[in-house]
């Protein structure tokens, strides 16, 4: 019996290419948290967070099946690009709004290949402007919730850190989203 958890990403990818679905499942399990963190930066008006997770998982599965180690990047970096790309495509197609944290996003690493420095600077300035305006609209509690949310914490983890209920965190996130939509 193979202990998939002890295999490297590259070994799992090789095994997956030879038809070993358990190897693919291990990679998906291993990178599932990355999908959740990337998906947190998006929301679907009137929709469900599960839709985002499904889109992100599709991006991860694409990465598992199409990664080429000769491309000179790690699987981790490639997987994140595929996940974010899938989420952005879904955003454009389904009307998602994007929530991006400057701490979590390296503009040069995740930018499109044809992005130029001027476009990156304009996007960064626009992001900072929206965040500044949003912060002025948020209560101290909502701001704390947003900070933890953007760091990738789940609702229960945020509730635990702030000594609140899951429902209170959910309601705060909904208020934050409504305030963000007003700005966009």
C-alpha positions as CSV (number, residue, x, y, z in Angstrom):
1,X,0.0,0.0,0.0
2,X,1.4,3.4,-1.0
3,X,1.5,6.2,1.6
4,X,0.6,9.1,-0.7
5,X,1.0,11.7,2.0
6,X,4.7,11.0,2.1
7,X,5.2,11.5,-1.7
8,X,6.4,14.8,-3.2
9,X,4.1,16.8,-5.4
10,X,6.1,15.8,-8.5
11,X,5.8,12.1,-7.5
12,X,2.1,12.5,-7.2
13,X,1.8,14.3,-10.5
14,X,3.8,11.5,-12.2
15,X,1.6,8.8,-10.6
16,X,-1.5,10.7,-11.6
17,X,-0.4,10.9,-15.2
18,X,-0.1,7.1,-15.2
19,X,-3.7,6.8,-14.2
20,X,-3.4,6.7,-10.4
21,X,-6.5,8.6,-9.2
22,X,-5.5,8.3,-5.6
23,X,-2.4,10.3,-6.3
24,X,-4.5,13.0,-7.9
25,X,-6.9,12.9,-4.9
26,X,-3.9,13.4,-2.5
27,X,-2.8,16.5,-4.4
28,X,-6.3,17.9,-4.4
29,X,-6.5,17.2,-0.6
30,X,-3.1,18.8,-0.1
31,X,-4.0,22.0,-2.0
32,X,-7.6,22.3,-0.9
33,X,-6.8,25.0,1.6
34,X,-5.2,27.0,-1.2
35,X,-8.5,26.9,-3.1
36,X,-10.4,28.1,0.0
37,X,-7.9,31.0,0.5
38,X,-8.1,32.0,-3.1
39,X,-11.9,31.7,-3.2
40,X,-12.2,34.0,-0.2
41,X,-11.1,36.9,-2.3
42,X,-14.3,36.6,-4.4
43,X,-18.0,36.6,-3.7
44,X,-21.1,36.0,-5.7
45,X,-23.9,38.5,-5.3
46,X,-26.9,36.5,-4.3
47,X,-24.8,33.3,-4.7
48,X,-23.1,30.8,-2.6
49,X,-19.5,30.4,-1.4
50,X,-19.7,26.7,-2.5
51,X,-20.0,27.8,-6.1
52,X,-16.6,29.6,-5.7
53,X,-15.0,26.6,-4.1
54,X,-16.2,24.4,-7.0
55,X,-14.7,26.8,-9.5
56,X,-11.5,26.9,-7.6
57,X,-11.3,23.1,-7.4
58,X,-11.8,22.9,-11.1
59,X,-8.8,25.2,-11.5
60,X,-6.8,23.0,-9.1
61,X,-7.8,19.8,-11.0
62,X,-6.6,21.5,-14.3
63,X,-3.3,22.3,-12.6
64,X,-2.9,18.7,-11.4
65,X,-3.5,17.4,-14.9
66,X,-1.6,20.0,-16.9
67,X,1.4,20.9,-14.8
68,X,4.7,20.6,-16.7
69,X,7.8,20.5,-14.4
70,X,9.9,21.7,-17.3
71,X,8.2,25.1,-17.2
72,X,10.5,26.2,-14.4
73,X,8.0,26.9,-11.7
74,X,6.9,25.0,-8.7
75,X,3.6,23.1,-8.7
76,X,2.4,25.4,-5.8
77,X,2.9,28.5,-7.9
78,X,1.3,26.9,-11.0
79,X,-1.7,25.6,-9.0
80,X,-2.3,29.1,-7.5
81,X,-2.2,30.6,-11.0
82,X,-4.7,28.0,-12.3
83,X,-7.0,28.5,-9.3
84,X,-7.0,32.3,-9.6
85,X,-7.4,32.1,-13.3
86,X,-10.5,29.9,-13.0
87,X,-12.0,32.2,-10.4
88,X,-11.4,35.3,-12.5
89,X,-12.9,33.6,-15.5
90,X,-15.9,32.6,-13.4
91,X,-16.1,36.2,-12.1
92,X,-16.3,37.6,-15.6
93,X,-18.8,35.1,-16.7
94,X,-21.1,34.9,-13.7
95,X,-20.8,38.4,-12.3
96,X,-18.7,37.8,-9.3
97,X,-17.1,40.8,-7.5
98,X,-13.5,40.5,-6.5
99,X,-12.1,41.0,-3.0
100,X,-8.3,41.2,-3.2
101,X,-5.9,41.7,-0.2
102,X,-2.6,43.5,-1.0
103,X,-0.9,41.3,1.6
104,X,-2.0,38.1,-0.2
105,X,-1.5,39.2,-3.7
106,X,1.9,39.7,-5.3
107,X,1.0,41.8,-8.3
108,X,4.0,40.8,-10.4
109,X,3.6,37.1,-9.7
110,X,-0.1,36.8,-10.4
111,X,-0.4,39.4,-13.2
112,X,-1.3,38.4,-16.7
113,X,1.8,37.9,-18.9
114,X,0.9,41.0,-21.0
115,X,0.4,43.3,-18.0
116,X,2.6,46.3,-18.0
117,X,3.9,48.2,-15.0
118,X,1.6,51.1,-15.6
119,X,-1.5,48.8,-15.6
120,X,-0.2,47.1,-12.4
121,X,0.3,50.5,-10.7
122,X,-3.2,51.8,-11.7
123,X,-4.8,48.5,-10.4
124,X,-2.9,48.8,-7.2
125,X,-3.9,52.5,-6.7
126,X,-7.5,51.6,-7.5
127,X,-7.4,48.7,-5.0
128,X,-5.9,51.0,-2.3
129,X,-8.6,53.7,-3.0
130,X,-11.4,51.2,-2.7
131,X,-10.0,49.7,0.5
132,X,-9.5,53.1,2.0
133,X,-13.1,54.1,1.2
134,X,-14.4,50.7,2.4
135,X,-12.5,51.0,5.7
136,X,-14.1,54.4,6.4
137,X,-17.6,52.7,6.1
138,X,-16.7,49.8,8.3
139,X,-17.2,49.6,12.1
140,X,-14.1,48.5,14.1
141,X,-15.7,45.0,14.5
142,X,-16.3,44.7,10.7
143,X,-12.7,45.9,10.0
144,X,-11.4,43.2,12.4
145,X,-13.5,40.5,10.7
146,X,-12.4,41.7,7.2
147,X,-8.7,41.5,8.2
148,X,-9.0,37.9,9.5
149,X,-11.2,36.9,6.5
150,X,-8.6,38.2,4.0
151,X,-5.9,36.3,5.9
152,X,-7.8,33.1,5.0
153,X,-9.5,32.3,8.4
154,X,-12.8,30.4,8.2
155,X,-16.0,31.9,9.8
156,X,-15.6,29.6,12.9
157,X,-11.9,30.5,13.3
158,X,-12.8,34.2,13.1
159,X,-15.6,33.7,15.6
160,X,-13.2,31.9,18.0
161,X,-10.5,34.6,17.7
162,X,-13.1,37.5,18.3
163,X,-15.2,35.7,20.8
164,X,-18.3,35.9,18.7
165,X,-20.7,33.3,17.1
166,X,-20.4,32.0,13.6
167,X,-23.6,33.7,12.7
168,X,-22.3,37.1,13.9
169,X,-19.3,36.7,11.6
170,X,-21.5,35.6,8.7
171,X,-23.6,38.7,9.2
172,X,-20.6,41.0,9.5
173,X,-19.2,39.6,6.2
174,X,-22.6,40.2,4.5
175,X,-22.5,43.8,5.7
176,X,-19.0,44.3,4.5
177,X,-20.0,42.9,1.1
178,X,-23.0,45.2,0.9
179,X,-20.7,48.2,1.7
180,X,-18.2,47.1,-0.9
181,X,-20.9,46.8,-3.6
182,X,-22.0,50.4,-2.8
183,X,-18.4,51.5,-3.7
184,X,-18.1,49.6,-6.9
